[in-house]
């Protein structure tokens, strides 16, 4: 009996040792506190792929939150649905000296639908917990276990989740059968994983220690390009009653086409005949496609429908035809089916969408790299891309949401990587012409005409259909000038493959050019001043400019009669860099003061050592933009 008691005690001691560590904050080394808003004391992530339809995830984590800015790192969010079940959650909270203040369990979590406000038929839910604590520092310790009935997507490992988080210890363990074939992508991991194998299982363990918090560096590349990360993709997978295997993009695209798309393309005969009749007078496939795209935009609306094969399979084209709505998958599949009725070929393409460009990794195929679907038409010598979720976006125009990146085209011949068109520096235009009259008290008023193109078109297009009061509010936020008011606001669109938005505004700015004694102080650049950026010594990351653009401003001021215009000295500046070009000038003819500014920013990735040159370039632009003229007034 005594022997059994000892065994039980040893077992309990081993399973609870993680929770019995000393969480006194003073035990954290000083270098791990420097620049850190939170510190991961210890994290142990274990993924046990027992079978393709039974993958267990166990996470044990202790994290110390130093201040309010680190609170998000203590937030625990767990998604679940009919294929993901939360088996257990438990945890404790400790104060700054390591004293246990309270415990929590699954009953303390809020539980809600994972619907995003635009979703329909969402069968996914989310559990959420964040301790309500106002005294810092504190330490949150928790342990949870989740079962996945699929292995198409294996949880990856990023031990350091943010720049302002330090890591004392973290490990990732992947367990599978010795015969299981997997592909592992290792990024920025300097060590060698430990491998323990026998006839029953193979265990691979990655560990890191003492990862310091770092100062955020402006104009840095995406975090996933420089952080430590492990990703795993099994060759043979099971997902929502579907089985498959892939080792590359061609095989993955083939599975998506054959298993998820092929049987979802059928349209009612009446719809196919309607499409043929719709385009019968069009001469080219592109003109036919343009007319079908307009039909799609008029008939359908976007709504997220996260059902089916884990949100990866579109609802049938016939259902979209009947209902008139669908998500990105469904609308692309529907558009593809409409085009097929007119004998026009197209590709269903998976993309990682967002204003920050992210491409599919050509060396590592996996199902979770994309978050959106677009359509590609490989027209003879004139490949055309379509965004099918918007009722307003012009035919053939891809916004900065999906431009300039590798995407996966899923075709009947397999998957292939294609590159979407790039919105270039020369295309991303903002051309502004302004005529302003300066009043004797320094107020200005006049008319402003601005043309937006490329990515800058997309930036402003959302204003078009807003109510007038909302437009005025948003314009005040855009221009951010004290005492600015708008009288007339008019937006005009030119909708084609290279769209433009024209903004015409009547503007008034009280006391813009303040008068002091016999001087009037005028900042020539009213509407488009570049912000400064910090100078950083010992830069470690490359300088990344996600998207280039070109701005050109011409402002003609009509001066008041009591100004000594002949005493105004022109202000001309010009400098050039690998990062771009800048020029500005001011000249006076009669009572007209003309200010001209052109700024070109080039996109690209540049060595970290060039950050000093980049910050100087931007800060020189900032200084020139904020230059004020001291204008003499007649006595």
C-alpha positions in Angstrom: 0.0 0.0 0.0 2.8 2.4 0.9 4.6 1.5 -2.4 1.4 2.4 -4.3 1.0 5.7 -2.4 4.6 6.6 -3.4 3.9 5.8 -7.1 0.7 7.9 -7.1 2.6 10.8 -5.5 5.4 10.7 -8.0 2.9 10.6 -10.9 0.9 13.6 -9.5 4.1 15.4 -8.9 5.3 14.9 -12.5 2.0 16.1 -14.1 1.7 19.2 -12.0 5.3 20.3 -11.9 4.7 22.8 -14.6 2.1 24.6 -12.4 4.2 24.5 -9.3 7.1 26.5 -10.7 8.0 29.7 -8.9 6.5 32.6 -10.8 8.0 35.5 -8.8 8.7 38.2 -11.4 12.1 39.0 -9.8 13.3 35.6 -11.1 13.1 36.8 -14.7 16.6 37.7 -15.9 16.9 41.5 -16.5 17.7 41.0 -20.2 14.3 39.3 -20.7 12.5 42.3 -19.1 14.2 44.9 -21.2 11.8 46.3 -23.9 9.3 43.5 -23.0 5.6 44.1 -22.3 5.3 40.4 -21.6 7.6 37.4 -21.1 6.8 33.7 -21.9 8.3 31.9 -18.9 7.7 28.5 -20.3 5.6 27.1 -23.2 5.3 23.5 -24.2 3.3 22.7 -27.3 2.8 19.1 -28.2 1.1 17.8 -31.4 0.3 14.1 -31.4 -0.8 12.8 -34.8 -2.2 9.5 -33.6 -4.0 9.0 -36.9 -5.1 11.2 -39.8 -8.5 11.8 -38.1 -7.2 12.0 -34.6 -4.6 14.8 -33.9 -4.2 15.9 -30.3 -2.9 19.4 -29.4 -1.7 20.0 -25.9 -0.4 23.4 -24.8 1.1 24.3 -21.4 2.0 28.0 -21.1 3.1 30.4 -18.4 3.3 34.1 -19.4 4.1 37.1 -17.3 2.4 40.4 -18.2 4.4 43.4 -17.2 1.9 46.1 -18.1 -1.3 46.9 -20.0 0.5 46.8 -23.3 1.3 43.2 -22.8 -2.2 42.1 -21.9 -3.2 40.8 -25.4 -0.5 38.1 -25.0 -2.4 36.7 -22.0 -5.6 36.4 -24.0 -6.6 32.8 -24.7 -8.7 32.2 -27.7 -9.8 28.7 -28.8 -11.9 27.9 -31.9 -13.9 24.7 -32.1 -16.6 23.1 -34.4 -17.8 19.6 -35.1 -14.3 18.5 -36.1 -12.4 20.4 -33.4 -13.3 19.6 -29.8 -11.8 21.2 -26.7 -11.1 18.4 -24.2 -9.9 20.4 -21.2 -8.8 23.8 -20.1 -7.5 24.8 -16.7 -5.3 27.5 -15.3 -4.1 29.8 -12.5 -3.2 33.4 -12.1 -0.2 34.5 -9.9 0.6 38.0 -8.6 4.0 39.7 -9.0 5.6 37.8 -6.1 4.4 34.4 -7.5 1.5 34.0 -5.1 -1.6 32.1 -6.5 -4.5 34.5 -6.6 -7.2 32.5 -8.3 -7.8 29.5 -10.6 -10.0 29.3 -13.7 -11.5 26.5 -15.9 -13.5 26.1 -19.0 -16.6 27.4 -17.2 -14.9 30.8 -16.9 -14.6 31.3 -20.6 -17.0 33.3 -22.7 -18.4 31.2 -25.6 -19.7 32.8 -28.7 -20.2 32.3 -32.4 -17.1 32.8 -34.6 -19.3 34.8 -37.0 -17.6 38.0 -38.2 -20.7 40.0 -38.8 -20.7 39.1 -42.4 -20.9 35.3 -42.1 -23.9 33.1 -42.7 -24.3 29.5 -41.5 -21.1 29.6 -39.5 -20.7 26.4 -37.5 -17.5 27.4 -35.8 -17.5 28.8 -32.2 -14.8 30.5 -30.1 -14.0 30.3 -26.4 -12.3 33.4 -25.0 -10.6 34.2 -21.7 -8.7 37.2 -20.4 -8.2 37.7 -16.6 -9.7 40.9 -15.3 -6.6 42.2 -13.5 -5.6 45.8 -13.0 -2.4 45.2 -11.0 0.8 44.5 -12.9 2.8 42.4 -13.2 0.9 39.1 -13.0 1.5 35.6 -14.5 -1.1 33.5 -16.3 -0.5 29.7 -16.3 -2.8 27.5 -18.3 -3.0 24.0 -19.9 -5.4 23.0 -22.6 -6.0 20.0 -24.9 -7.8 20.1 -28.2 -8.7 17.2 -30.5 -8.7 17.7 -34.3 -10.5 15.2 -36.5 -8.2 16.1 -39.4 -4.6 16.4 -40.2 -4.7 18.5 -43.4 -3.7 21.5 -41.3 -1.3 20.9 -38.4 -0.8 23.7 -35.8 2.5 25.4 -36.5 4.9 26.9 -34.0 6.0 30.5 -33.6 7.6 30.7 -30.2 8.0 34.5 -30.2 4.6 36.0 -31.1 5.6 39.7 -31.1 8.6 42.0 -31.0 7.7 43.2 -27.5 7.5 39.7 -26.0 10.5 37.8 -24.6 10.8 34.1 -24.3 12.5 32.3 -21.4 11.8 28.7 -22.6 9.6 27.3 -25.4 9.4 23.9 -27.1 7.4 22.2 -29.8 7.0 18.5 -30.0 5.5 16.7 -33.0 4.6 13.0 -32.6 3.7 10.7 -35.4 4.1 7.0 -36.4 7.5 6.1 -37.8 6.1 5.4 -41.3 4.2 8.7 -41.5 5.6 10.9 -44.3 5.7 14.6 -43.5 7.2 17.8 -45.0 8.7 20.2 -42.4 9.5 23.8 -43.1 12.0 25.2 -40.7 12.6 29.0 -40.7 15.1 30.9 -38.6 15.7 28.0 -36.3 19.4 27.8 -35.4 19.5 24.6 -33.4 19.1 20.9 -34.4 15.8 19.3 -33.3 15.9 16.3 -31.0 14.5 13.1 -32.6 13.4 10.2 -30.4 12.0 7.2 -32.3 11.0 3.6 -31.6 8.8 1.0 -33.4 5.6 2.8 -32.2 6.2 6.5 -32.6 8.6 9.2 -33.8 9.0 12.3 -31.7 10.7 15.5 -33.0 11.4 18.3 -30.5 12.4 21.9 -31.2 13.5 24.1 -28.4 14.4 27.8 -27.9 15.7 29.7 -24.9 16.3 33.4 -24.0 14.7 35.1 -26.9 14.8 38.8 -26.2 12.2 41.5 -26.8 13.3 43.9 -29.4 12.4 47.5 -30.4 10.0 47.5 -33.3 11.7 48.8 -36.5 9.6 50.8 -38.9 9.4 49.7 -42.5 10.2 46.1 -41.6 9.2 43.1 -43.7 6.4 40.8 -42.6 7.2 39.1 -39.3 6.9 35.6 -40.7 9.9 36.3 -42.8 12.3 36.8 -39.9 10.8 35.0 -36.9 11.4 31.4 -35.8 8.7 29.2 -37.2 8.1 25.5 -37.8 5.4 24.2 -40.2 4.4 20.6 -40.8 2.4 19.1 -43.7 1.6 15.4 -43.7 1.8 13.8 -47.1 -1.4 11.8 -46.6 -4.3 13.6 -45.0 -7.9 13.3 -43.9 -10.2 16.3 -43.8 -14.0 16.4 -43.3 -14.5 12.9 -44.7 -12.2 13.6 -47.6 -8.9 11.8 -48.1 -5.9 12.9 -50.2 -2.2 13.2 -50.5 0.1 15.9 -51.8 3.8 16.9 -51.7 3.7 19.9 -54.0 1.5 22.7 -55.3 0.5 20.7 -58.4 -0.8 17.8 -56.4 -2.6 20.1 -53.9 -4.2 22.1 -56.6 -5.3 18.9 -58.3 -7.0 17.7 -55.1 -8.8 21.0 -54.6 -10.1 20.9 -58.2 -11.1 17.2 -58.2 -12.5 16.9 -54.7 -13.8 20.4 -53.8 -14.7 22.1 -57.1 -15.4 19.8 -60.0 -18.9 18.7 -58.8 -19.9 22.3 -57.8 -19.9 23.9 -61.3 -23.2 22.8 -62.8 -25.7 25.5 -63.8 -29.4 25.3 -64.6 -29.9 24.9 -68.4 -31.9 28.2 -68.4 -29.0 30.1 -67.0 -26.6 28.7 -69.5 -28.9 29.7 -72.3 -29.3 33.2 -70.8 -25.6 33.7 -70.7 -25.2 32.6 -74.4 -27.9 35.1 -75.3 -26.3 37.8 -73.2 -23.0 37.7 -75.1 -24.1 36.7 -78.5 -23.3 40.1 -80.0 -19.9 40.5 -78.4 -16.9 40.1 -80.7 -14.1 39.0 -78.3 -13.8 36.7 -75.3 -12.8 39.7 -73.2 -15.9 41.7 -74.2 -18.0 38.6 -73.4 -16.3 38.2 -70.0 -16.8 41.9 -69.2 -20.6 41.6 -69.9 -20.8 38.4 -67.7 -18.9 40.1 -64.9 -21.4 43.0 -65.0 -24.1 40.4 -64.7 -22.4 38.8 -61.7 -22.1 42.2 -60.0 -25.7 43.1 -60.7 -27.1 39.7 -59.6 -25.0 38.7 -56.5 -23.7 40.1 -53.3 -20.9 39.0 -51.0 -21.6 37.2 -47.7 -19.3 34.9 -45.9 -20.7 31.3 -45.8 -18.3 29.3 -43.6 -19.8 25.8 -44.0 -18.9 22.7 -45.9 -15.4 21.3 -46.1 -14.0 23.5 -43.2 -14.8 26.6 -45.2 -12.6 25.4 -48.2 -15.4 24.2 -50.5 -17.7 26.6 -52.2 -21.5 26.1 -52.3 -22.7 24.9 -55.6 -22.9 27.3 -58.6 -26.6 26.4 -58.9 -27.2 27.6 -55.3 -25.6 30.9 -55.9 -27.6 31.2 -59.1 -30.8 30.6 -57.1 -29.9 32.6 -53.9 -27.9 35.6 -55.4 -25.2 35.6 -52.7 -22.1 33.7 -51.8 -18.6 34.0 -50.3 -15.4 34.5 -52.3 -15.2 30.8 -53.0 -18.8 30.6 -54.2 -18.8 33.7 -56.3 -15.5 32.8 -58.1 -16.9 29.3 -58.7 -20.1 30.8 -60.0 -18.3 33.3 -62.3 -16.2 30.4 -63.6 -19.3 28.4 -64.4 -20.9 31.4 -66.1 -17.7 31.9 -68.2 -17.7 28.2 -69.0 -21.3 28.6 -70.4 -19.7 31.0 -72.9 -16.8 28.7 -73.6 -14.3 31.0 -71.8 -11.6 29.2 -69.8 -10.7 30.5 -66.3 -8.8 29.4 -63.1 -10.0 29.3 -59.5 -7.0 30.9 -57.6 -6.2 30.8 -53.9 -4.4 33.9 -52.7 -3.1 35.3 -49.4 -5.0 38.6 -49.5 -4.3 41.8 -47.6 -2.7 45.2 -48.2 0.7 43.6 -47.2 1.9 41.5 -50.1 2.3 37.8 -49.2 3.0 35.1 -51.7 2.6 31.3 -51.7 5.9 29.8 -50.8 7.0 28.1 -54.1 9.2 25.6 -52.1 6.5 24.5 -49.6 2.9 23.7 -50.4 0.3 23.8 -47.7 -3.4 24.3 -47.4 -3.3 27.2 -44.9 -1.3 29.8 -46.9 -4.4 31.3 -48.6 -7.3 33.3 -47.2 -9.2 34.4 -50.3 -10.2 33.4 -53.8 -9.9 35.3 -57.1 -10.3 34.4 -60.8 -7.8 34.3 -63.6 -8.8 34.3 -67.3 -5.8 33.2 -69.4 -7.1 35.0 -72.5 -4.8 34.8 -75.5 -2.0 37.3 -74.9 -4.2 39.2 -72.4 -4.5 37.4 -69.1 -7.2 39.2 -67.0 -7.9 38.9 -63.3 -11.2 39.3 -61.6 -12.2 40.2 -58.0 -15.6 38.6 -57.7 -16.7 39.7 -54.2 -17.2 43.4 -55.0 -20.2 44.9 -56.8 -18.3 48.0 -57.6 -14.7 47.1 -58.4 -13.9 47.7 -62.2 -13.6 44.7 -64.5 -10.0 43.5 -64.7 -8.7 45.5 -61.8 -7.0 43.9 -58.8 -6.7 46.2 -55.9 -3.8 46.3 -53.4 -5.7 43.5 -51.6 -4.3 40.9 -54.1 -1.8 42.5 -56.4 1.8 41.5 -57.0 2.0 38.0 -55.4 2.1 34.3 -56.1 -1.3 32.6 -56.1 -2.3 28.9 -56.5 -4.4 28.3 -59.6 -6.4 25.1 -59.3 -7.0 23.6 -62.7 -8.2 20.2 -64.1 -4.5 19.6 -64.9 -3.3 20.3 -61.4 -2.2 23.3 -59.4 0.2 25.9 -60.7 1.6 29.1 -59.2 0.8 32.3 -61.1 1.8 35.9 -60.3 -0.9 38.6 -60.1 -0.3 42.0 -61.8 1.6 44.6 -59.9 0.3 48.1 -59.1 3.5 50.0 -59.8 5.0 53.2 -58.4 4.1 55.0 -61.6 0.5 53.7 -61.6 -0.2 54.4 -57.9 -1.0 58.1 -58.6 -2.3 61.0 -56.7 -2.4 64.2 -58.8 -3.8 67.3 -57.1 -4.5 70.8 -58.4 -5.7 73.5 -56.0 -6.6 77.1 -56.3 -6.8 78.9 -53.0 -7.5 82.5 -52.1 -5.8 83.9 -49.0 -7.9 86.3 -47.0 -6.4 89.3 -45.1 -6.9 87.5 -41.8 -5.0 84.4 -43.0 -8.0 82.2 -43.8 -8.0 80.4 -47.1 -10.7 79.1 -49.4 -10.9 77.6 -52.8 -11.3 74.5 -55.0 -9.4 71.3 -55.0 -9.3 68.6 -57.7 -7.5 65.3 -57.0 -7.2 62.3 -59.3 -6.5 58.9 -57.6 -5.3 55.9 -59.6 -3.8 52.4 -58.9 -3.7 51.6 -55.2 -4.5 55.2 -54.3 -7.8 54.8 -56.2 -8.7 51.9 -53.9 -7.7 54.0 -50.8 -10.4 56.6 -51.6 -13.1 54.6 -53.4 -14.8 53.6 -50.2 -15.9 57.3 -49.7 -18.1 57.3 -52.9 -21.3 55.9 -51.5 -21.1 57.3 -48.0 -23.7 59.9 -46.8 -22.5 63.5 -47.1 -22.0 63.9 -43.3 -19.9 60.7 -43.3 -17.9 61.9 -46.3 -17.1 65.2 -44.5 -16.1 63.4 -41.4 -13.8 61.0 -43.2 -12.3 63.8 -45.3 -11.4 65.7 -42.1 -9.6 62.6 -40.9 -7.8 62.2 -44.2 -6.6 65.8 -44.5 -6.2 66.3 -40.7 -5.9 70.1 -40.8 -7.1 72.4 -38.0 -10.3 74.4 -38.8 -10.8 72.7 -42.2 -14.4 72.6 -43.6 -15.8 71.3 -46.9 -18.7 72.9 -48.8 -19.1 70.9 -51.9 -17.8 67.3 -52.3 -18.2 65.4 -55.6 -16.7 62.1 -56.5 -16.5 60.8 -60.1 -15.3 57.4 -61.2 -13.7 56.2 -64.3 -14.3 52.5 -64.1 -12.0 50.4 -66.4 -9.0 48.1 -66.0 -7.0 51.2 -65.0 -9.6 53.0 -62.9 -9.5 56.6 -61.6 -11.4 58.4 -58.9 -11.8 62.2 -59.3 -12.4 64.2 -56.1 -13.7 67.8 -56.4 -14.0 69.7 -53.2 -14.6 73.3 -52.2 -12.6 73.9 -49.0 -12.3 76.5 -46.3 -9.6 76.7 -43.7 -9.9 79.4 -41.0 -6.7 81.1 -39.8 -4.5 78.8 -41.9 -1.9 81.5 -42.5 -1.7 83.3 -39.1 -0.8 87.0 -39.1 1.6 88.3 -36.4 2.6 92.0 -36.7 3.6 92.7 -40.2 4.2 89.0 -41.1 1.9 86.3 -42.5 3.2 82.8 -42.0 2.2 80.4 -44.7 3.0 76.6 -44.9 3.0 76.1 -48.7 2.2 72.4 -48.6 -1.4 72.3 -47.3 -2.7 68.9 -48.0 0.1 66.3 -48.4 2.9 66.4 -45.8 5.1 63.4 -45.3 5.5 62.3 -41.7 9.0 61.9 -40.2 10.4 58.5 -39.1 12.8 57.8 -36.3 16.5 57.4 -36.7 17.5 54.0 -35.5 21.0 52.9 -34.8 22.1 49.3 -35.2 19.2 48.4 -37.5 18.9 44.6 -37.8 16.0 44.1 -40.3 15.9 44.9 -44.0 14.1 48.1 -45.0 10.9 47.0 -46.7 8.7 49.4 -48.7 5.5 47.4 -49.5 4.2 49.6 -52.2 5.5 52.6 -54.1 3.5 55.6 -55.2 3.7 58.9 -56.9 2.2 62.2 -55.6 2.1 65.4 -57.5 0.6 68.6 -56.0 0.1 72.1 -57.6 -1.3 74.8 -55.4 -1.9 78.3 -56.8 -2.5 80.9 -54.1 -4.1 84.3 -54.8 -2.4 86.7 -52.4 -4.2 89.5 -50.6 -3.6 93.0 -51.6 -1.5 94.0 -48.5 1.2 91.4 -49.2 4.6 92.5 -50.5 4.7 89.8 -53.2 8.0 91.2 -54.6 9.7 90.3 -51.4 8.8 86.6 -51.5 11.8 84.5 -52.2 11.2 81.2 -54.1 11.7 78.0 -52.1 13.2 75.3 -54.2 14.4 71.9 -53.0 15.2 68.7 -54.9 16.9 65.5 -53.8 17.1 62.0 -55.2 17.7 58.6 -53.5 17.5 54.9 -54.3 14.3 55.1 -52.3 12.7 57.8 -54.5 12.7 61.4 -55.6 11.5 64.7 -54.2 11.2 68.2 -55.7 9.3 71.3 -54.6 9.3 74.9 -55.8 7.6 78.2 -55.1 7.4 81.1 -57.5 5.4 84.4 -57.6 3.9 86.1 -60.7 1.9 89.2 -59.8 -0.5 88.3 -57.0 -0.2 84.5 -57.7 2.1 82.3 -55.6 2.5 78.8 -57.2 3.7 75.9 -55.2 4.6 72.6 -56.9 5.6 69.3 -55.2 6.3 65.9 -56.5 7.2 62.9 -54.4 8.0 59.4 -55.6 8.5 56.5 -53.2 9.9 53.3 -54.7 8.9 49.9 -53.4 11.4 47.2 -52.6 13.6 45.5 -50.0 16.8 47.2 -49.1 19.7 46.1 -46.7 19.4 47.1 -43.1 22.5 49.2 -43.4 20.7 51.6 -45.8 18.1 52.5 -43.1 20.1 55.6 -42.2 20.0 56.8 -45.8 16.2 56.0 -45.9 15.4 57.9 -42.7 17.4 60.9 -43.9 15.5 60.9 -47.2 12.1 60.7 -45.5 13.0 63.3 -42.9 14.4 65.6 -45.5 11.0 65.3 -47.3 9.2 66.0 -44.0 11.3 69.1 -43.4 10.7 70.5 -46.9 7.0 69.7 -46.6 6.6 71.7 -43.4 8.6 74.7 -44.6 6.8 78.0 -43.9 7.1 81.3 -45.7 7.2 84.5 -43.6 5.4 86.9 -45.9 5.9 90.6 -45.4 2.7 92.7 -45.2 2.5 96.3 -46.4 2.1 98.9 -43.7 
